[in-house]
Amino acid sequence: MLRRAGALSLWPLRGATPTPSGIYEELGVRPVINCMGSFTMIGASRKRPELDAFMAEASRHFVFIEELQEKVGERLAKLVGTESAMVTTGAAGAITLGTCACLTGEDSEKIRQLPDLAGMKSDVLIQKKHRNPFDHAIRNTGVRLVVVETPEQLVNAISGRTAMMYAFATFGEPPATDLIPFEVCVTACKKAGVPIMVDAANLIPPWDNVRRVAAMGTDLICISGGKHMCGPQCSGILAGRRDLIRAALLNSCPNEDALGRPLKVGREEIIGVWKAAERYASLDFKELERNCDAQARWLVTELGRIPGVTSGLAPYEPSRHLPRVIARWDSSIRLTSAECLRLLLDGDPRIAALPDEPQGVRFAMFLGESGDEKLVARRMQEIFARAQTA
Protein backbone atom coordinates (compact mmCIF):
# COMPACT_ATOMS: atom_id res chain seq x y z
CA MET A 1 0.00 0.00 0.00
CA LEU A 2 2.74 2.45 0.96
CA ARG A 3 4.73 2.30 -2.24
CA ARG A 4 6.89 5.20 -3.30
CA ALA A 5 5.20 7.48 -5.81
CA GLY A 6 6.82 8.39 -9.06
CA ALA A 7 7.02 11.85 -10.56
CA LEU A 8 4.06 13.97 -9.54
CA SER A 9 1.88 15.90 -11.93
CA LEU A 10 0.98 19.38 -10.81
CA TRP A 11 -2.65 19.78 -9.82
CA PRO A 12 -4.86 22.48 -11.35
CA LEU A 13 -3.27 25.39 -9.44
CA ARG A 14 -0.14 25.00 -11.54
CA GLY A 15 2.11 27.97 -11.17
CA ALA A 16 0.09 29.46 -8.32
CA THR A 17 2.87 29.29 -5.71
CA PRO A 18 3.77 32.95 -5.15
CA THR A 19 7.28 34.26 -4.83
CA PRO A 20 8.01 35.78 -1.41
CA SER A 21 5.68 38.73 -1.09
CA GLY A 22 6.93 42.13 -0.06
CA ILE A 23 3.47 43.06 1.20
CA TYR A 24 3.57 40.36 3.90
CA GLU A 25 7.20 41.10 4.74
CA GLU A 26 6.27 44.75 5.25
CA LEU A 27 3.69 43.68 7.82
CA GLY A 28 5.86 41.07 9.47
CA VAL A 29 3.40 38.30 8.54
CA ARG A 30 4.98 34.97 7.60
CA PRO A 31 3.05 32.92 4.99
CA VAL A 32 2.51 29.22 5.68
CA ILE A 33 2.43 26.02 3.70
CA ASN A 34 -1.14 24.84 4.11
CA CYS A 35 -1.35 21.26 5.36
CA MET A 36 -4.45 21.94 7.46
CA GLY A 37 -7.03 21.91 4.69
CA SER A 38 -9.63 24.45 3.61
CA PHE A 39 -9.77 26.40 6.88
CA THR A 40 -10.84 30.03 6.71
CA MET A 41 -8.44 30.93 9.54
CA ILE A 42 -5.50 30.54 7.14
CA GLY A 43 -7.24 31.75 3.99
CA ALA A 44 -8.95 28.45 3.05
CA SER A 45 -7.42 28.19 -0.44
CA ARG A 46 -5.61 30.16 -3.12
CA LYS A 47 -7.63 31.92 -5.78
CA ARG A 48 -7.01 30.55 -9.25
CA PRO A 49 -4.57 32.97 -10.94
CA GLU A 50 -6.61 33.29 -14.13
CA LEU A 51 -9.45 34.87 -12.15
CA ASP A 52 -7.41 38.01 -11.51
CA ALA A 53 -7.96 39.43 -15.00
CA PHE A 54 -11.72 38.79 -14.92
CA MET A 55 -12.10 40.39 -11.49
CA ALA A 56 -9.93 43.37 -12.43
CA GLU A 57 -12.04 43.95 -15.54
CA ALA A 58 -15.23 43.73 -13.44
CA SER A 59 -13.90 46.38 -11.04
CA ARG A 60 -13.38 48.93 -13.82
CA HIS A 61 -17.06 49.29 -14.75
CA PHE A 62 -20.25 50.25 -12.94
CA VAL A 63 -23.17 47.84 -13.25
CA PHE A 64 -26.45 47.29 -11.42
CA ILE A 65 -25.69 44.55 -8.89
CA GLU A 66 -29.19 43.05 -9.12
CA GLU A 67 -28.87 42.71 -12.90
CA LEU A 68 -25.42 41.15 -12.54
CA GLN A 69 -26.69 38.70 -9.91
CA GLU A 70 -29.51 37.68 -12.25
CA LYS A 71 -27.28 37.05 -15.27
CA VAL A 72 -24.53 35.25 -13.34
CA GLY A 73 -27.18 33.33 -11.42
CA GLU A 74 -28.51 31.92 -14.69
CA ARG A 75 -25.03 30.59 -15.55
CA LEU A 76 -24.47 29.15 -12.08
CA ALA A 77 -27.89 27.48 -12.02
CA LYS A 78 -27.03 25.59 -15.21
CA LEU A 79 -23.80 24.34 -13.63
CA VAL A 80 -25.55 23.21 -10.43
CA GLY A 81 -28.73 21.90 -12.08
CA THR A 82 -31.23 24.15 -10.30
CA GLU A 83 -33.83 26.70 -11.38
CA SER A 84 -31.85 29.68 -10.14
CA ALA A 85 -28.78 30.78 -8.17
CA MET A 86 -27.01 33.79 -6.69
CA VAL A 87 -23.57 34.71 -5.35
CA THR A 88 -23.16 35.07 -1.58
CA THR A 89 -20.51 35.78 1.03
CA GLY A 90 -19.34 32.20 1.40
CA ALA A 91 -21.46 29.18 2.28
CA ALA A 92 -22.30 30.74 5.66
CA GLY A 93 -23.74 33.78 3.91
CA ALA A 94 -25.77 31.45 1.71
CA ILE A 95 -27.12 29.69 4.82
CA THR A 96 -28.29 32.96 6.37
CA LEU A 97 -29.88 34.26 3.16
CA GLY A 98 -31.51 30.91 2.43
CA THR A 99 -33.05 30.94 5.89
CA CYS A 100 -34.29 34.50 5.39
CA ALA A 101 -35.87 33.47 2.08
CA CYS A 102 -37.78 30.62 3.73
CA LEU A 103 -39.01 32.94 6.50
CA THR A 104 -40.15 35.89 4.43
CA GLY A 105 -40.69 34.83 0.84
CA GLU A 106 -40.99 38.02 -1.22
CA ASP A 107 -43.06 39.82 1.42
CA SER A 108 -41.37 43.23 1.85
CA GLU A 109 -42.90 43.81 5.29
CA LYS A 110 -41.56 40.53 6.63
CA ILE A 111 -38.15 41.28 5.09
CA ARG A 112 -38.00 44.59 6.99
CA GLN A 113 -39.29 42.91 10.16
CA LEU A 114 -36.46 40.35 10.53
CA PRO A 115 -35.16 39.24 12.99
CA ASP A 116 -38.45 39.95 14.76
CA LEU A 117 -40.47 36.81 13.94
CA ALA A 118 -43.78 37.90 15.46
CA GLY A 119 -46.56 36.47 13.32
CA MET A 120 -44.09 34.55 11.15
CA LYS A 121 -42.88 30.98 10.95
CA SER A 122 -40.08 30.54 13.46
CA ASP A 123 -38.90 26.89 13.53
CA VAL A 124 -36.06 25.26 11.61
CA LEU A 125 -35.69 21.47 11.75
CA ILE A 126 -32.24 19.95 12.15
CA GLN A 127 -30.92 16.50 12.98
CA LYS A 128 -29.03 16.27 16.26
CA LYS A 129 -25.95 14.91 14.46
CA HIS A 130 -26.06 17.86 12.06
CA ARG A 131 -25.66 20.52 14.76
CA ASN A 132 -22.45 22.42 14.03
CA PRO A 133 -20.90 25.88 14.59
CA PHE A 134 -22.21 27.09 11.23
CA ASP A 135 -25.83 26.69 12.26
CA HIS A 136 -25.28 30.04 13.97
CA ALA A 137 -25.78 31.41 10.45
CA ILE A 138 -29.36 30.12 10.75
CA ARG A 139 -29.89 31.34 14.30
CA ASN A 140 -28.83 34.85 13.23
CA THR A 141 -32.35 35.25 11.83
CA GLY A 142 -33.97 34.70 15.24
CA VAL A 143 -35.37 31.23 14.55
CA ARG A 144 -35.65 28.32 16.96
CA LEU A 145 -33.84 25.11 16.02
CA VAL A 146 -36.02 22.03 16.50
CA VAL A 147 -33.73 19.02 16.93
CA VAL A 148 -34.86 15.57 15.74
CA GLU A 149 -33.21 12.15 15.78
CA THR A 150 -35.61 9.72 14.09
CA PRO A 151 -37.92 9.75 11.05
CA GLU A 152 -40.91 9.68 13.38
CA GLN A 153 -39.65 12.70 15.30
CA LEU A 154 -39.07 14.52 12.03
CA VAL A 155 -42.62 13.97 10.80
CA ASN A 156 -44.14 14.85 14.18
CA ALA A 157 -42.01 18.01 14.52
CA ILE A 158 -43.36 19.56 11.31
CA SER A 159 -46.01 22.13 12.11
CA GLY A 160 -47.46 25.41 10.91
CA ARG A 161 -44.46 27.13 12.53
CA THR A 162 -41.88 25.19 10.46
CA ALA A 163 -40.03 27.43 8.02
CA MET A 164 -37.53 24.89 6.64
CA MET A 165 -35.16 22.01 7.37
CA TYR A 166 -31.36 22.36 7.37
CA ALA A 167 -29.42 19.23 6.44
CA PHE A 168 -26.26 17.62 5.13
CA ALA A 169 -26.10 15.01 2.39
CA THR A 170 -23.47 12.29 1.96
CA PHE A 171 -22.67 9.88 -0.84
CA GLY A 172 -20.37 6.91 -1.08
CA GLU A 173 -21.44 4.72 1.85
CA PRO A 174 -24.58 3.79 3.79
CA PRO A 175 -25.66 6.50 6.26
CA ALA A 176 -24.86 6.04 9.93
CA THR A 177 -27.55 4.18 11.87
CA ASP A 178 -28.14 7.23 14.08
CA LEU A 179 -28.87 9.49 11.11
CA ILE A 180 -32.10 9.97 9.21
CA PRO A 181 -31.23 9.21 5.56
CA PHE A 182 -31.23 12.33 3.43
CA GLU A 183 -33.77 10.82 1.03
CA VAL A 184 -36.19 10.35 3.96
CA CYS A 185 -35.75 13.99 4.97
CA VAL A 186 -36.47 15.18 1.42
CA THR A 187 -39.59 13.00 1.15
CA ALA A 188 -40.97 14.16 4.51
CA CYS A 189 -40.34 17.82 3.74
CA LYS A 190 -41.81 17.60 0.24
CA LYS A 191 -44.95 15.94 1.57
CA ALA A 192 -45.40 18.69 4.15
CA GLY A 193 -44.50 21.55 1.79
CA VAL A 194 -41.46 22.51 3.89
CA PRO A 195 -38.29 23.65 2.05
CA ILE A 196 -35.11 21.70 2.73
CA MET A 197 -31.75 23.47 2.55
CA VAL A 198 -28.48 21.54 2.19
CA ASP A 199 -25.11 22.75 3.41
CA ALA A 200 -22.90 21.49 0.57
CA ALA A 201 -19.68 23.24 1.63
CA ASN A 202 -18.09 19.86 2.35
CA LEU A 203 -19.51 18.02 -0.66
CA ILE A 204 -16.91 19.11 -3.21
CA PRO A 205 -14.89 17.68 -4.81
CA PRO A 206 -16.27 16.34 -7.10
CA TRP A 207 -18.76 18.77 -8.61
CA ASP A 208 -21.13 15.91 -9.44
CA ASN A 209 -22.03 15.69 -5.74
CA VAL A 210 -23.67 19.11 -5.96
CA ARG A 211 -25.61 18.15 -9.06
CA ARG A 212 -26.75 14.94 -7.35
CA VAL A 213 -28.15 16.94 -4.43
CA ALA A 214 -29.97 19.22 -6.85
CA ALA A 215 -31.44 16.27 -8.76
CA MET A 216 -32.91 14.87 -5.52
CA GLY A 217 -35.30 17.80 -5.27
CA THR A 218 -33.40 19.92 -2.75
CA ASP A 219 -34.95 23.38 -2.45
CA LEU A 220 -31.76 25.29 -1.57
CA ILE A 221 -28.05 24.37 -1.80
CA CYS A 222 -25.25 26.32 -0.09
CA ILE A 223 -21.80 26.09 -1.71
CA SER A 224 -18.45 27.61 -0.75
CA GLY A 225 -16.65 29.44 -3.54
CA GLY A 226 -13.44 30.11 -1.65
CA LYS A 227 -12.41 26.64 -0.57
CA HIS A 228 -11.66 23.71 -2.88
CA MET A 229 -13.23 25.60 -5.80
CA CYS A 230 -10.41 28.16 -5.44
CA GLY A 231 -12.60 31.15 -6.21
CA PRO A 232 -12.53 34.46 -4.30
CA GLN A 233 -12.11 33.67 -0.60
CA CYS A 234 -15.20 35.63 0.46
CA SER A 235 -17.56 34.08 -2.10
CA GLY A 236 -20.23 31.39 -2.13
CA ILE A 237 -23.27 30.23 -4.07
CA LEU A 238 -26.90 29.80 -3.06
CA ALA A 239 -28.75 27.71 -5.65
CA GLY A 240 -32.25 26.31 -5.77
CA ARG A 241 -35.88 27.13 -6.41
CA ARG A 242 -36.48 30.29 -8.40
CA ASP A 243 -38.94 31.78 -5.91
CA LEU A 244 -36.61 31.20 -2.95
CA ILE A 245 -33.62 32.69 -4.75
CA ARG A 246 -35.71 35.77 -5.59
CA ALA A 247 -36.61 36.02 -1.90
CA ALA A 248 -32.94 35.61 -0.88
CA LEU A 249 -31.93 38.42 -3.24
CA LEU A 250 -34.55 40.70 -1.69
CA ASN A 251 -33.14 39.89 1.75
CA SER A 252 -29.60 40.76 0.69
CA CYS A 253 -27.42 43.63 -0.52
CA PRO A 254 -27.96 46.08 -2.21
CA ASN A 255 -31.39 46.23 -0.51
CA GLU A 256 -30.79 48.53 2.42
CA ASP A 257 -33.51 47.59 4.93
CA ALA A 258 -32.76 43.88 5.03
CA LEU A 259 -31.09 41.53 7.49
CA GLY A 260 -28.68 40.43 4.78
CA ARG A 261 -27.52 43.96 3.88
CA PRO A 262 -24.13 43.46 5.63
CA LEU A 263 -23.53 40.32 3.53
CA LYS A 264 -22.29 42.37 0.61
CA VAL A 265 -20.70 40.80 -2.45
CA GLY A 266 -19.04 43.09 -4.96
CA ARG A 267 -19.14 42.79 -8.72
CA GLU A 268 -15.58 41.43 -8.56
CA GLU A 269 -16.61 38.47 -6.39
CA ILE A 270 -19.71 37.81 -8.47
CA ILE A 271 -17.66 37.55 -11.64
CA GLY A 272 -14.84 35.69 -9.90
CA VAL A 273 -16.92 32.88 -8.44
CA TRP A 274 -18.83 32.45 -11.72
CA LYS A 275 -15.60 31.94 -13.64
CA ALA A 276 -14.18 29.73 -10.87
CA ALA A 277 -17.29 27.52 -10.90
CA GLU A 278 -17.15 27.13 -14.68
CA ARG A 279 -13.57 25.93 -14.52
CA TYR A 280 -14.08 23.81 -11.44
CA ALA A 281 -17.11 21.99 -12.85
CA SER A 282 -15.05 20.92 -15.88
CA LEU A 283 -12.05 19.53 -13.96
CA ASP A 284 -10.94 15.92 -14.29
CA PHE A 285 -11.49 15.04 -10.63
CA LYS A 286 -10.15 11.51 -11.02
CA GLU A 287 -6.85 12.90 -12.25
CA LEU A 288 -6.83 15.46 -9.45
CA GLU A 289 -7.42 12.67 -6.94
CA ARG A 290 -4.59 10.58 -8.39
CA ASN A 291 -2.14 13.49 -8.21
CA CYS A 292 -2.98 14.40 -4.62
CA ASP A 293 -2.98 10.74 -3.59
CA ALA A 294 0.49 10.20 -5.08
CA GLN A 295 1.77 13.24 -3.20
CA ALA A 296 0.27 11.93 0.06
CA ARG A 297 1.64 8.40 -0.41
CA TRP A 298 5.13 9.74 -1.03
CA LEU A 299 4.90 11.64 2.27
CA VAL A 300 3.62 8.53 4.07
CA THR A 301 6.67 6.60 2.92
CA GLU A 302 9.14 9.30 3.90
CA LEU A 303 7.63 9.92 7.33
CA GLY A 304 7.66 6.17 7.94
CA ARG A 305 11.46 6.24 7.60
CA ILE A 306 11.81 8.43 10.70
CA PRO A 307 12.75 6.21 13.70
CA GLY A 308 9.84 5.83 16.09
CA VAL A 309 7.28 7.28 13.66
CA THR A 310 4.46 5.35 11.98
CA SER A 311 2.50 6.92 9.16
CA GLY A 312 -0.48 6.20 6.96
CA LEU A 313 -3.46 7.69 5.17
CA ALA A 314 -6.51 8.79 7.14
CA PRO A 315 -9.81 7.22 5.99
CA TYR A 316 -11.48 9.13 3.20
CA GLU A 317 -14.68 11.04 3.91
CA PRO A 318 -17.81 9.30 2.56
CA SER A 319 -18.55 11.84 -0.16
CA ARG A 320 -15.11 12.99 -1.28
CA HIS A 321 -11.60 11.61 -1.46
CA LEU A 322 -9.21 14.18 -0.01
CA PRO A 323 -5.96 12.62 1.23
CA ARG A 324 -4.74 13.34 4.74
CA VAL A 325 -1.52 11.84 6.09
CA ILE A 326 -1.30 10.82 9.75
CA ALA A 327 2.06 10.61 11.52
CA ARG A 328 2.20 9.14 15.03
CA TRP A 329 5.20 8.44 17.21
CA ASP A 330 6.25 6.26 20.14
CA SER A 331 5.55 7.44 23.66
CA SER A 332 9.29 7.19 24.31
CA ILE A 333 9.78 10.28 22.15
CA ARG A 334 9.26 13.30 24.41
CA LEU A 335 7.18 15.37 22.00
CA THR A 336 3.50 16.20 22.18
CA SER A 337 1.22 16.97 19.25
CA ALA A 338 1.04 20.62 20.30
CA GLU A 339 4.82 20.90 20.52
CA CYS A 340 5.29 19.35 17.09
CA LEU A 341 2.74 21.74 15.55
CA ARG A 342 4.48 24.70 17.20
CA LEU A 343 7.86 23.61 15.84
CA LEU A 344 6.37 23.21 12.35
CA LEU A 345 5.01 26.76 12.56
CA ASP A 346 8.18 28.24 14.05
CA GLY A 347 10.48 26.72 11.44
CA ASP A 348 11.43 27.62 7.90
CA PRO A 349 9.36 27.03 5.88
CA ARG A 350 6.39 27.62 8.14
CA ILE A 351 3.99 24.64 7.97
CA ALA A 352 0.42 24.58 9.31
CA ALA A 353 -0.98 21.13 10.17
CA LEU A 354 -3.53 19.62 12.57
CA PRO A 355 -3.13 17.58 15.78
CA ASP A 356 -3.77 13.87 16.09
CA GLU A 357 -3.75 13.46 19.86
CA PRO A 358 -1.97 12.51 21.99
CA GLN A 359 1.21 12.14 19.91
CA GLY A 360 0.53 12.68 16.26
CA VAL A 361 -0.13 15.21 13.50
CA ARG A 362 -2.24 15.26 10.34
CA PHE A 363 -1.22 16.76 7.03
CA ALA A 364 -3.88 17.59 4.43
CA MET A 365 -2.39 17.08 0.97
CA PHE A 366 -4.96 18.55 -1.39
CA LEU A 367 -4.53 22.33 -1.48
CA GLY A 368 -0.79 22.69 -1.90
CA GLU A 369 1.73 22.40 -4.67
CA SER A 370 3.89 19.56 -5.90
CA GLY A 371 6.99 19.78 -3.75
CA ASP A 372 5.22 20.72 -0.52
CA GLU A 373 5.45 17.10 0.59
CA LYS A 374 9.25 17.26 0.38
CA LEU A 375 9.34 20.35 2.58
CA VAL A 376 7.07 18.65 5.14
CA ALA A 377 9.24 15.53 5.18
CA ARG A 378 12.43 17.56 5.67
CA ARG A 379 10.99 19.60 8.54
CA MET A 380 9.64 16.49 10.29
CA GLN A 381 13.02 14.80 9.94
CA GLU A 382 14.70 17.83 11.53
CA ILE A 383 12.18 18.02 14.37
CA PHE A 384 12.45 14.33 15.29
CA ALA A 385 16.22 14.25 14.99
CA ARG A 386 16.35 16.92 17.70
CA ALA A 387 13.58 15.31 19.79
CA GLN A 388 15.35 11.96 19.87
CA THR A 389 18.62 13.48 21.05
CA ALA A 390 17.03 15.76 23.67
Steps between C-alpha positions, in 0.01 A plus 500: 500500500774745596699485180716790394331728249662591175520846350204712602282693261410848612137540599279770347659791691813461290725797537298649785778483761590866556851631532573652842267795532625840603154593626510230770863574584407865551242393757717239665254223407658167406307295239446130569492180302143382541479142625190568710242497223240754392486695827393863483740590783794461260326621185329170406653474151681697232298676234562363153744742331296532181216658698704814564445642151124436508462660843717798406289558189181478710633765740552755222132536407181596681208259469172445683576226753150350477532466122845344536373255763218398266723437198775320693235308692367359173848367414556356847158333506586311181823375658325387820182369335250725678240755392698798624807610697677801648844592634541536877765571761617142537288198588416656838356804325297267280365324811383827655341630179337165427346503846376856450342397169309215665377732777386795293446394141470819294293680764669841543347558844634172634841575346515831690371332817783244537630389746171571677298186418169609652222357286747308283621143480780456751618135507784337308537121514845348540632155583689477828808364320489795260540766770821690427655846556369621164138460603555835671450637148142371530447622855606851393148540360338445841360153431472209741681179406282192548729199543387155381665158504260257331269503196201493733626802692558682173145445377348588838713816534365655179235757580355828380800672662758306293685724256750246362737212573880535500694187407816339369516239226763228457580259220730203476393281793186407694392771747580454867231314694441805721427726203177548310587424135500812287246349260258453793544864601428619145188282473362616836563866423353478150186334633455775758590786264804596710817614316818305568836677482827307464837621622721374216822675606659162572358316199760609245702357340362366271251743349263214417410478870336842478306404190386179671360700792318728258353205309353360824261793525690712752345846530819691588871408477780695671845477338835652596680683221821567689603153608575207269343689208782756536281799423507831691542421870191696606264345244233231497196384306137457601315291241150360488137582436440816301254649749733442796799649320291808416410525869867459602601781264238728655641419844854587394718787379446745331157515670560730793228406751575129510667265746741390229616853410839450675560186290624705208659343194666729249490470124856364516397204717190434292705474183782314674292219646309457172823449308642279777189279497514461122858380516449288808197318359706393197800361692611139467445412866634147461830639377502756780441221751783291355745791518416591859500134603847446351628804688350369826637147453849634438477690830372189680805307385747770598349562843503125561880507466535719810594278800209462739244645257218307332304657218202428280202649321195610697170343385333691221180691571187326365426754228844615388851362482739757645825344624622572851822350635522398866836479677514353851800430718605282793430618852874475565549809284448802726292707259132583518272577207482865605878528522547345157245739346674796665838391364351460151364855521817648649730348239595590146293441298203559726260202483143494634360155586245349740540296821436129531502459877678405713818463292432554135434753224289505184602650169234583240649449154243647264543878491874536458752471223716216377810522715323594823523138611880516479509809720273330756717188504819703549356704787365189675838331465668803659248519784527131592877492470513767771223339709677165508827652618341728762 
